[in-house]
Amino acid sequence: MLYMEKYTLADVGILITTISGAVVLILGALQKSKCSKINFCCFSCDRDPTLKTDPSQMTPRLPSRAPDAIP
């Protein structure tokens, strides 16, 4: 019979956080990639990496206010 260690809730939380962080890093790298064909493990994707935006649909960003200098 196999003996399993007892894990605390903190141990499970750290495991879930670590796995989630790894997935986010991989997805971020794939999103920023300029490749048109991506093969990763069992997944493959053909895409057009060029950004196509209509300037009339974009909302202008206001510049952030710099903090006042302390005299």
PyMOL Python script that loads the backbone (N, CA, C, O; Angstrom):
from pymol import cmd

cmd.read_pdbstr("""\
ATOM      1  N   MET A   1       0.842  -1.173   0.000  1.00  0.00           N
ATOM      2  CA  MET A   1       0.000   0.000   0.000  1.00  0.00           C
ATOM      3  C   MET A   1       0.890   1.240   0.000  1.00  0.00           C
ATOM      4  O   MET A   1       1.907   1.290   0.692  1.00  0.00           O
ATOM      5  N   LEU A   2       0.502   2.211  -0.765  1.00  0.00           N
ATOM      6  CA  LEU A   2       1.270   3.438  -0.880  1.00  0.00           C
ATOM      7  C   LEU A   2       0.953   4.365   0.278  1.00  0.00           C
ATOM      8  O   LEU A   2      -0.194   4.496   0.706  1.00  0.00           O
ATOM      9  N   TYR A   3       1.992   4.997   0.766  1.00  0.00           N
ATOM     10  CA  TYR A   3       1.822   5.986   1.828  1.00  0.00           C
ATOM     11  C   TYR A   3       1.900   7.370   1.213  1.00  0.00           C
ATOM     12  O   TYR A   3       2.885   7.712   0.557  1.00  0.00           O
ATOM     13  N   MET A   4       0.885   8.148   1.419  1.00  0.00           N
ATOM     14  CA  MET A   4       0.877   9.511   0.900  1.00  0.00           C
ATOM     15  C   MET A   4       1.095  10.482   2.047  1.00  0.00           C
ATOM     16  O   MET A   4       0.496  10.352   3.115  1.00  0.00           O
ATOM     17  N   GLU A   5       1.949  11.443   1.811  1.00  0.00           N
ATOM     18  CA  GLU A   5       2.170  12.469   2.818  1.00  0.00           C
ATOM     19  C   GLU A   5       0.936  13.331   2.958  1.00  0.00           C
ATOM     20  O   GLU A   5       0.153  13.490   2.021  1.00  0.00           O
ATOM     21  N   LYS A   6       0.782  13.872   4.122  1.00  0.00           N
ATOM     22  CA  LYS A   6      -0.323  14.807   4.326  1.00  0.00           C
ATOM     23  C   LYS A   6       0.180  16.194   3.939  1.00  0.00           C
ATOM     24  O   LYS A   6       1.201  16.663   4.442  1.00  0.00           O
ATOM     25  N   TYR A   7      -0.542  16.829   3.054  1.00  0.00           N
ATOM     26  CA  TYR A   7      -0.174  18.159   2.587  1.00  0.00           C
ATOM     27  C   TYR A   7      -1.074  19.185   3.250  1.00  0.00           C
ATOM     28  O   TYR A   7      -2.270  18.961   3.435  1.00  0.00           O
ATOM     29  N   THR A   8      -0.482  20.305   3.599  1.00  0.00           N
ATOM     30  CA  THR A   8      -1.284  21.381   4.183  1.00  0.00           C
ATOM     31  C   THR A   8      -1.907  22.204   3.063  1.00  0.00           C
ATOM     32  O   THR A   8      -1.534  22.078   1.896  1.00  0.00           O
ATOM     33  N   LEU A   9      -2.834  23.023   3.429  1.00  0.00           N
ATOM     34  CA  LEU A   9      -3.486  23.899   2.463  1.00  0.00           C
ATOM     35  C   LEU A   9      -2.482  24.862   1.843  1.00  0.00           C
ATOM     36  O   LEU A   9      -2.607  25.224   0.673  1.00  0.00           O
ATOM     37  N   ALA A  10      -1.488  25.277   2.620  1.00  0.00           N
ATOM     38  CA  ALA A  10      -0.452  26.177   2.097  1.00  0.00           C
ATOM     39  C   ALA A  10       0.376  25.474   1.028  1.00  0.00           C
ATOM     40  O   ALA A  10       0.734  26.095   0.027  1.00  0.00           O
ATOM     41  N   ASP A  11       0.686  24.191   1.218  1.00  0.00           N
ATOM     42  CA  ASP A  11       1.448  23.439   0.221  1.00  0.00           C
ATOM     43  C   ASP A  11       0.681  23.336  -1.096  1.00  0.00           C
ATOM     44  O   ASP A  11       1.257  23.502  -2.171  1.00  0.00           O
ATOM     45  N   VAL A  12      -0.601  23.065  -1.006  1.00  0.00           N
ATOM     46  CA  VAL A  12      -1.429  22.969  -2.213  1.00  0.00           C
ATOM     47  C   VAL A  12      -1.536  24.323  -2.890  1.00  0.00           C
ATOM     48  O   VAL A  12      -1.510  24.406  -4.118  1.00  0.00           O
ATOM     49  N   GLY A  13      -1.658  25.383  -2.105  1.00  0.00           N
ATOM     50  CA  GLY A  13      -1.728  26.733  -2.659  1.00  0.00           C
ATOM     51  C   GLY A  13      -0.450  27.113  -3.384  1.00  0.00           C
ATOM     52  O   GLY A  13      -0.502  27.733  -4.446  1.00  0.00           O
ATOM     53  N   ILE A  14       0.702  26.748  -2.823  1.00  0.00           N
ATOM     54  CA  ILE A  14       1.984  27.039  -3.469  1.00  0.00           C
ATOM     55  C   ILE A  14       2.098  26.268  -4.778  1.00  0.00           C
ATOM     56  O   ILE A  14       2.582  26.809  -5.773  1.00  0.00           O
ATOM     57  N   LEU A  15       1.662  25.017  -4.791  1.00  0.00           N
ATOM     58  CA  LEU A  15       1.696  24.210  -6.011  1.00  0.00           C
ATOM     59  C   LEU A  15       0.820  24.822  -7.101  1.00  0.00           C
ATOM     60  O   LEU A  15       1.247  24.949  -8.248  1.00  0.00           O
ATOM     61  N   ILE A  16      -0.395  25.198  -6.743  1.00  0.00           N
ATOM     62  CA  ILE A  16      -1.314  25.800  -7.721  1.00  0.00           C
ATOM     63  C   ILE A  16      -0.759  27.122  -8.227  1.00  0.00           C
ATOM     64  O   ILE A  16      -0.853  27.409  -9.420  1.00  0.00           O
ATOM     65  N   THR A  17      -0.187  27.927  -7.354  1.00  0.00           N
ATOM     66  CA  THR A  17       0.391  29.208  -7.757  1.00  0.00           C
ATOM     67  C   THR A  17       1.568  29.012  -8.701  1.00  0.00           C
ATOM     68  O   THR A  17       1.708  29.744  -9.681  1.00  0.00           O
ATOM     69  N   THR A  18       2.410  28.035  -8.415  1.00  0.00           N
ATOM     70  CA  THR A  18       3.566  27.767  -9.259  1.00  0.00           C
ATOM     71  C   THR A  18       3.149  27.298 -10.642  1.00  0.00           C
ATOM     72  O   THR A  18       3.682  27.769 -11.647  1.00  0.00           O
ATOM     73  N   ILE A  19       2.205  26.380 -10.697  1.00  0.00           N
ATOM     74  CA  ILE A  19       1.731  25.874 -11.991  1.00  0.00           C
ATOM     75  C   ILE A  19       1.040  26.992 -12.774  1.00  0.00           C
ATOM     76  O   ILE A  19       1.247  27.119 -13.981  1.00  0.00           O
ATOM     77  N   SER A  20       0.229  27.794 -12.104  1.00  0.00           N
ATOM     78  CA  SER A  20      -0.454  28.906 -12.776  1.00  0.00           C
ATOM     79  C   SER A  20       0.547  29.914 -13.315  1.00  0.00           C
ATOM     80  O   SER A  20       0.385  30.418 -14.426  1.00  0.00           O
ATOM     81  N   GLY A  21       1.572  30.209 -12.542  1.00  0.00           N
ATOM     82  CA  GLY A  21       2.598  31.148 -12.997  1.00  0.00           C
ATOM     83  C   GLY A  21       3.331  30.634 -14.222  1.00  0.00           C
ATOM     84  O   GLY A  21       3.624  31.401 -15.139  1.00  0.00           O
ATOM     85  N   ALA A  22       3.630  29.335 -14.245  1.00  0.00           N
ATOM     86  CA  ALA A  22       4.310  28.757 -15.404  1.00  0.00           C
ATOM     87  C   ALA A  22       3.422  28.835 -16.645  1.00  0.00           C
ATOM     88  O   ALA A  22       3.901  29.149 -17.735  1.00  0.00           O
ATOM     89  N   VAL A  23       2.139  28.553 -16.482  1.00  0.00           N
ATOM     90  CA  VAL A  23       1.209  28.620 -17.615  1.00  0.00           C
ATOM     91  C   VAL A  23       1.101  30.054 -18.135  1.00  0.00           C
ATOM     92  O   VAL A  23       1.085  30.274 -19.346  1.00  0.00           O
ATOM     93  N   VAL A  24       1.027  31.014 -17.240  1.00  0.00           N
ATOM     94  CA  VAL A  24       0.938  32.432 -17.643  1.00  0.00           C
ATOM     95  C   VAL A  24       2.197  32.858 -18.391  1.00  0.00           C
ATOM     96  O   VAL A  24       2.110  33.571 -19.391  1.00  0.00           O
ATOM     97  N   LEU A  25       3.368  32.429 -17.917  1.00  0.00           N
ATOM     98  CA  LEU A  25       4.614  32.775 -18.606  1.00  0.00           C
ATOM     99  C   LEU A  25       4.664  32.179 -20.009  1.00  0.00           C
ATOM    100  O   LEU A  25       5.088  32.845 -20.953  1.00  0.00           O
ATOM    101  N   ILE A  26       4.237  30.941 -20.148  1.00  0.00           N
ATOM    102  CA  ILE A  26       4.244  30.294 -21.468  1.00  0.00           C
ATOM    103  C   ILE A  26       3.260  30.986 -22.402  1.00  0.00           C
ATOM    104  O   ILE A  26       3.590  31.264 -23.555  1.00  0.00           O
ATOM    105  N   LEU A  27       2.059  31.265 -21.914  1.00  0.00           N
ATOM    106  CA  LEU A  27       1.064  31.935 -22.761  1.00  0.00           C
ATOM    107  C   LEU A  27       1.511  33.353 -23.126  1.00  0.00           C
ATOM    108  O   LEU A  27       1.252  33.809 -24.239  1.00  0.00           O
ATOM    109  N   GLY A  28       2.169  34.046 -22.219  1.00  0.00           N
ATOM    110  CA  GLY A  28       2.690  35.383 -22.515  1.00  0.00           C
ATOM    111  C   GLY A  28       3.759  35.343 -23.586  1.00  0.00           C
ATOM    112  O   GLY A  28       3.796  36.198 -24.470  1.00  0.00           O
ATOM    113  N   ALA A  29       4.637  34.340 -23.506  1.00  0.00           N
ATOM    114  CA  ALA A  29       5.686  34.208 -24.523  1.00  0.00           C
ATOM    115  C   ALA A  29       5.077  33.874 -25.879  1.00  0.00           C
ATOM    116  O   ALA A  29       5.534  34.379 -26.905  1.00  0.00           O
ATOM    117  N   LEU A  30       4.054  33.031 -25.891  1.00  0.00           N
ATOM    118  CA  LEU A  30       3.401  32.694 -27.159  1.00  0.00           C
ATOM    119  C   LEU A  30       2.662  33.899 -27.739  1.00  0.00           C
ATOM    120  O   LEU A  30       2.636  34.090 -28.955  1.00  0.00           O
ATOM    121  N   GLN A  31       2.065  34.707 -26.869  1.00  0.00           N
ATOM    122  CA  GLN A  31       1.330  35.875 -27.350  1.00  0.00           C
ATOM    123  C   GLN A  31       2.276  36.915 -27.951  1.00  0.00           C
ATOM    124  O   GLN A  31       1.933  37.552 -28.947  1.00  0.00           O
ATOM    125  N   LYS A  32       3.451  37.096 -27.366  1.00  0.00           N
ATOM    126  CA  LYS A  32       4.400  38.087 -27.857  1.00  0.00           C
ATOM    127  C   LYS A  32       5.214  37.580 -29.037  1.00  0.00           C
ATOM    128  O   LYS A  32       5.944  38.347 -29.666  1.00  0.00           O
ATOM    129  N   SER A  33       5.095  36.311 -29.338  1.00  0.00           N
ATOM    130  CA  SER A  33       5.861  35.710 -30.421  1.00  0.00           C
ATOM    131  C   SER A  33       5.436  36.290 -31.768  1.00  0.00           C
ATOM    132  O   SER A  33       4.262  36.597 -31.978  1.00  0.00           O
ATOM    133  N   LYS A  34       6.382  36.435 -32.661  1.00  0.00           N
ATOM    134  CA  LYS A  34       6.078  36.937 -34.000  1.00  0.00           C
ATOM    135  C   LYS A  34       6.003  35.804 -35.019  1.00  0.00           C
ATOM    136  O   LYS A  34       5.958  36.048 -36.224  1.00  0.00           O
ATOM    137  N   CYS A  35       5.989  34.578 -34.537  1.00  0.00           N
ATOM    138  CA  CYS A  35       5.918  33.413 -35.421  1.00  0.00           C
ATOM    139  C   CYS A  35       4.503  33.257 -35.965  1.00  0.00           C
ATOM    140  O   CYS A  35       3.528  33.534 -35.265  1.00  0.00           O
ATOM    141  N   SER A  36       4.394  32.816 -37.205  1.00  0.00           N
ATOM    142  CA  SER A  36       3.072  32.607 -37.782  1.00  0.00           C
ATOM    143  C   SER A  36       2.578  31.188 -37.532  1.00  0.00           C
ATOM    144  O   SER A  36       1.373  30.940 -37.587  1.00  0.00           O
ATOM    145  N   LYS A  37       3.479  30.259 -37.260  1.00  0.00           N
ATOM    146  CA  LYS A  37       3.073  28.889 -36.935  1.00  0.00           C
ATOM    147  C   LYS A  37       3.731  28.509 -35.619  1.00  0.00           C
ATOM    148  O   LYS A  37       4.952  28.580 -35.477  1.00  0.00           O
ATOM    149  N   ILE A  38       2.906  28.104 -34.655  1.00  0.00           N
ATOM    150  CA  ILE A  38       3.394  27.747 -33.333  1.00  0.00           C
ATOM    151  C   ILE A  38       3.035  26.297 -33.058  1.00  0.00           C
ATOM    152  O   ILE A  38       1.876  25.902 -33.186  1.00  0.00           O
ATOM    153  N   ASN A  39       4.035  25.501 -32.679  1.00  0.00           N
ATOM    154  CA  ASN A  39       3.826  24.124 -32.237  1.00  0.00           C
ATOM    155  C   ASN A  39       4.365  24.022 -30.824  1.00  0.00           C
ATOM    156  O   ASN A  39       5.546  24.277 -30.587  1.00  0.00           O
ATOM    157  N   PHE A  40       3.515  23.654 -29.891  1.00  0.00           N
ATOM    158  CA  PHE A  40       3.915  23.532 -28.499  1.00  0.00           C
ATOM    159  C   PHE A  40       3.254  22.291 -27.922  1.00  0.00           C
ATOM    160  O   PHE A  40       2.031  22.226 -27.795  1.00  0.00           O
ATOM    161  N   CYS A  41       4.065  21.317 -27.579  1.00  0.00           N
ATOM    162  CA  CYS A  41       3.590  20.029 -27.058  1.00  0.00           C
ATOM    163  C   CYS A  41       2.552  19.447 -28.017  1.00  0.00           C
ATOM    164  O   CYS A  41       2.888  19.118 -29.154  1.00  0.00           O
ATOM    165  N   CYS A  42       1.326  19.318 -27.590  1.00  0.00           N
ATOM    166  CA  CYS A  42       0.275  18.728 -28.428  1.00  0.00           C
ATOM    167  C   CYS A  42      -0.530  19.790 -29.174  1.00  0.00           C
ATOM    168  O   CYS A  42      -1.457  19.454 -29.911  1.00  0.00           O
ATOM    169  N   PHE A  43      -0.195  21.047 -28.996  1.00  0.00           N
ATOM    170  CA  PHE A  43      -0.966  22.136 -29.592  1.00  0.00           C
ATOM    171  C   PHE A  43      -0.228  22.757 -30.765  1.00  0.00           C
ATOM    172  O   PHE A  43       0.997  22.885 -30.745  1.00  0.00           O
ATOM    173  N   SER A  44      -0.979  23.140 -31.783  1.00  0.00           N
ATOM    174  CA  SER A  44      -0.393  23.868 -32.904  1.00  0.00           C
ATOM    175  C   SER A  44      -1.357  24.971 -33.312  1.00  0.00           C
ATOM    176  O   SER A  44      -2.572  24.860 -33.148  1.00  0.00           O
ATOM    177  N   CYS A  45      -0.775  26.043 -33.849  1.00  0.00           N
ATOM    178  CA  CYS A  45      -1.591  27.207 -34.188  1.00  0.00           C
ATOM    179  C   CYS A  45      -0.984  27.898 -35.400  1.00  0.00           C
ATOM    180  O   CYS A  45       0.221  28.149 -35.433  1.00  0.00           O
ATOM    181  N   ASP A  46      -1.801  28.203 -36.386  1.00  0.00           N
ATOM    182  CA  ASP A  46      -1.417  29.037 -37.521  1.00  0.00           C
ATOM    183  C   ASP A  46      -2.118  30.377 -37.330  1.00  0.00           C
ATOM    184  O   ASP A  46      -3.339  30.435 -37.187  1.00  0.00           O
ATOM    185  N   ARG A  47      -1.333  31.451 -37.328  1.00  0.00           N
ATOM    186  CA  ARG A  47      -1.935  32.761 -37.071  1.00  0.00           C
ATOM    187  C   ARG A  47      -1.221  33.845 -37.850  1.00  0.00           C
ATOM    188  O   ARG A  47      -0.123  33.642 -38.368  1.00  0.00           O
ATOM    189  N   ASP A  48      -1.857  34.988 -37.923  1.00  0.00           N
ATOM    190  CA  ASP A  48      -1.267  36.166 -38.546  1.00  0.00           C
ATOM    191  C   ASP A  48      -0.825  37.091 -37.412  1.00  0.00           C
ATOM    192  O   ASP A  48      -1.669  37.715 -36.769  1.00  0.00           O
ATOM    193  N   PRO A  49       0.484  37.192 -37.154  1.00  0.00           N
ATOM    194  CA  PRO A  49       0.939  37.952 -35.993  1.00  0.00           C
ATOM    195  C   PRO A  49       0.930  39.471 -36.155  1.00  0.00           C
ATOM    196  O   PRO A  49       1.265  40.189 -35.213  1.00  0.00           O
ATOM    197  N   THR A  50       0.553  39.970 -37.328  1.00  0.00           N
ATOM    198  CA  THR A  50       0.542  41.426 -37.502  1.00  0.00           C
ATOM    199  C   THR A  50      -0.657  42.018 -36.773  1.00  0.00           C
ATOM    200  O   THR A  50      -1.747  41.445 -36.771  1.00  0.00           O
ATOM    201  N   LEU A  51      -0.443  43.150 -36.169  1.00  0.00           N
ATOM    202  CA  LEU A  51      -1.486  43.828 -35.419  1.00  0.00           C
ATOM    203  C   LEU A  51      -2.299  44.695 -36.371  1.00  0.00           C
ATOM    204  O   LEU A  51      -1.768  45.599 -37.016  1.00  0.00           O
ATOM    205  N   LYS A  52      -3.571  44.411 -36.447  1.00  0.00           N
ATOM    206  CA  LYS A  52      -4.449  45.180 -37.338  1.00  0.00           C
ATOM    207  C   LYS A  52      -5.447  45.939 -36.481  1.00  0.00           C
ATOM    208  O   LYS A  52      -6.386  45.357 -35.937  1.00  0.00           O
ATOM    209  N   THR A  53      -5.239  47.229 -36.370  1.00  0.00           N
ATOM    210  CA  THR A  53      -6.150  48.058 -35.590  1.00  0.00           C
ATOM    211  C   THR A  53      -6.602  49.238 -36.432  1.00  0.00           C
ATOM    212  O   THR A  53      -5.878  49.734 -37.296  1.00  0.00           O
ATOM    213  N   ASP A  54      -7.790  49.658 -36.157  1.00  0.00           N
ATOM    214  CA  ASP A  54      -8.348  50.820 -36.821  1.00  0.00           C
ATOM    215  C   ASP A  54      -8.146  52.017 -35.892  1.00  0.00           C
ATOM    216  O   ASP A  54      -8.704  52.041 -34.795  1.00  0.00           O
ATOM    217  N   PRO A  55      -7.349  53.019 -36.316  1.00  0.00           N
ATOM    218  CA  PRO A  55      -7.080  54.158 -35.422  1.00  0.00           C
ATOM    219  C   PRO A  55      -8.341  54.883 -34.968  1.00  0.00           C
ATOM    220  O   PRO A  55      -8.348  55.474 -33.888  1.00  0.00           O
ATOM    221  N   SER A  56      -9.401  54.853 -35.760  1.00  0.00           N
ATOM    222  CA  SER A  56     -10.623  55.548 -35.355  1.00  0.00           C
ATOM    223  C   SER A  56     -11.319  54.831 -34.197  1.00  0.00           C
ATOM    224  O   SER A  56     -12.126  55.441 -33.497  1.00  0.00           O
ATOM    225  N   GLN A  57     -11.021  53.552 -33.985  1.00  0.00           N
ATOM    226  CA  GLN A  57     -11.626  52.787 -32.903  1.00  0.00           C
ATOM    227  C   GLN A  57     -10.844  52.902 -31.595  1.00  0.00           C
ATOM    228  O   GLN A  57     -11.325  52.477 -30.544  1.00  0.00           O
ATOM    229  N   MET A  58      -9.652  53.469 -31.655  1.00  0.00           N
ATOM    230  CA  MET A  58      -8.809  53.543 -30.476  1.00  0.00           C
ATOM    231  C   MET A  58      -9.139  54.781 -29.661  1.00  0.00           C
ATOM    232  O   MET A  58      -9.430  55.841 -30.216  1.00  0.00           O
ATOM    233  N   THR A  59      -9.092  54.644 -28.341  1.00  0.00           N
ATOM    234  CA  THR A  59      -9.313  55.788 -27.472  1.00  0.00           C
ATOM    235  C   THR A  59      -7.957  56.368 -27.094  1.00  0.00           C
ATOM    236  O   THR A  59      -7.032  55.622 -26.774  1.00  0.00           O
ATOM    237  N   PRO A  60      -7.830  57.689 -27.126  1.00  0.00           N
ATOM    238  CA  PRO A  60      -6.528  58.288 -26.796  1.00  0.00           C
ATOM    239  C   PRO A  60      -6.228  58.143 -25.309  1.00  0.00           C
ATOM    240  O   PRO A  60      -7.122  58.200 -24.465  1.00  0.00           O
ATOM    241  N   ARG A  61      -4.960  57.956 -25.018  1.00  0.00           N
ATOM    242  CA  ARG A  61      -4.524  57.865 -23.627  1.00  0.00           C
ATOM    243  C   ARG A  61      -4.019  59.225 -23.189  1.00  0.00           C
ATOM    244  O   ARG A  61      -3.282  59.896 -23.910  1.00  0.00           O
ATOM    245  N   LEU A  62      -4.424  59.612 -22.007  1.00  0.00           N
ATOM    246  CA  LEU A  62      -3.925  60.857 -21.449  1.00  0.00           C
ATOM    247  C   LEU A  62      -2.589  60.567 -20.772  1.00  0.00           C
ATOM    248  O   LEU A  62      -2.433  59.538 -20.115  1.00  0.00           O
ATOM    249  N   PRO A  63      -1.631  61.470 -20.931  1.00  0.00           N
ATOM    250  CA  PRO A  63      -0.344  61.228 -20.266  1.00  0.00           C
ATOM    251  C   PRO A  63      -0.520  61.275 -18.750  1.00  0.00           C
ATOM    252  O   PRO A  63      -1.301  62.063 -18.218  1.00  0.00           O
ATOM    253  N   SER A  64       0.222  60.418 -18.082  1.00  0.00           N
ATOM    254  CA  SER A  64       0.122  60.407 -16.619  1.00  0.00           C
ATOM    255  C   SER A  64       0.817  61.643 -16.065  1.00  0.00           C
ATOM    256  O   SER A  64       1.798  62.130 -16.627  1.00  0.00           O
ATOM    257  N   ARG A  65       0.302  62.126 -14.983  1.00  0.00           N
ATOM    258  CA  ARG A  65       0.843  63.341 -14.369  1.00  0.00           C
ATOM    259  C   ARG A  65       2.077  62.979 -13.557  1.00  0.00           C
ATOM    260  O   ARG A  65       2.032  62.090 -12.707  1.00  0.00           O
ATOM    261  N   ALA A  66       3.164  63.665 -13.821  1.00  0.00           N
ATOM    262  CA  ALA A  66       4.390  63.424 -13.076  1.00  0.00           C
ATOM    263  C   ALA A  66       4.235  63.999 -11.680  1.00  0.00           C
ATOM    264  O   ALA A  66       3.602  65.039 -11.499  1.00  0.00           O
ATOM    265  N   PRO A  67       4.811  63.324 -10.690  1.00  0.00           N
ATOM    266  CA  PRO A  67       4.711  63.867  -9.325  1.00  0.00           C
ATOM    267  C   PRO A  67       5.437  65.203  -9.232  1.00  0.00           C
ATOM    268  O   PRO A  67       6.473  65.418  -9.862  1.00  0.00           O
ATOM    269  N   ASP A  68       4.867  66.086  -8.433  1.00  0.00           N
ATOM    270  CA  ASP A  68       5.481  67.410  -8.256  1.00  0.00           C
ATOM    271  C   ASP A  68       6.828  67.267  -7.557  1.00  0.00           C
ATOM    272  O   ASP A  68       7.002  66.451  -6.652  1.00  0.00           O
ATOM    273  N   ALA A  69       7.765  68.080  -8.004  1.00  0.00           N
ATOM    274  CA  ALA A  69       9.092  68.056  -7.400  1.00  0.00           C
ATOM    275  C   ALA A  69       9.025  68.716  -6.030  1.00  0.00           C
ATOM    276  O   ALA A  69       8.361  69.736  -5.848  1.00  0.00           O
ATOM    277  N   ILE A  70       9.707  68.132  -5.091  1.00  0.00           N
ATOM    278  CA  ILE A  70       9.743  68.701  -3.745  1.00  0.00           C
ATOM    279  C   ILE A  70      10.872  69.732  -3.704  1.00  0.00           C
ATOM    280  O   ILE A  70      12.021  69.407  -4.002  1.00  0.00           O
ATOM    281  N   PRO A  71      10.544  70.977  -3.332  1.00  0.00           N
ATOM    282  CA  PRO A  71      11.586  72.029  -3.323  1.00  0.00           C
ATOM    283  C   PRO A  71      12.603  71.821  -2.228  1.00  0.00           C
ATOM    284  O   PRO A  71      13.534  72.616  -2.091  1.00  0.00           O
TER     285      PRO A  71
END
""", "prot")
cmd.dss("prot")
cmd.show_as("cartoon", "prot")
cmd.util.cbc("prot")
cmd.orient("prot")
